[in-house]
Amino acid sequence: MLCLTCQRVRPALSRTDYTADRARLIVSRGLCTCRVAPVQRTATQST
């Protein structure tokens, strides 16, 4: 649930992930604003 980079709460993947415990963590630690690393292209993908 916590970002390994900033130690804040990562955004939930679905609406059901938003619980009272998650809300408490967001209030106490904040919401992660780190950017997601771009997906690396593989050799099988065409350019």
C-alpha positions in Angstrom: 0.0 0.0 0.0 2.9 2.3 0.6 5.2 3.6 -2.1 8.8 2.3 -1.7 10.2 5.6 -2.9 8.4 8.3 -0.9 6.7 6.1 1.8 3.3 7.7 1.1 0.1 5.8 0.2 -0.1 4.7 -3.4 -3.3 5.4 -5.3 -5.8 2.5 -5.1 -6.4 0.2 -8.1 -10.1 0.0 -7.5 -12.9 1.7 -5.5 -13.1 -1.2 -3.1 -9.5 -0.6 -2.0 -10.5 2.7 -0.4 -11.0 1.8 3.2 -11.1 3.7 6.5 -7.6 2.4 7.2 -6.3 3.7 3.9 -7.9 7.0 4.5 -6.2 7.3 7.9 -2.8 6.5 6.2 -3.5 9.1 3.5 -4.2 11.8 6.2 -1.2 10.9 8.3 1.4 10.2 5.5 -0.1 11.8 2.4 -0.8 10.4 -1.1 2.0 9.3 -3.4 2.6 11.6 -6.3 5.6 9.6 -7.7 5.4 9.0 -11.4 5.1 5.5 -12.6 8.1 4.3 -14.6 7.3 4.0 -18.3 6.9 0.5 -19.6 10.1 -0.6 -21.3 9.8 -1.7 -24.9 10.9 -5.2 -25.8 12.6 -6.5 -28.9 9.3 -8.2 -30.0 7.4 -4.9 -30.2 7.5 -3.1 -33.6 8.5 0.5 -33.8 
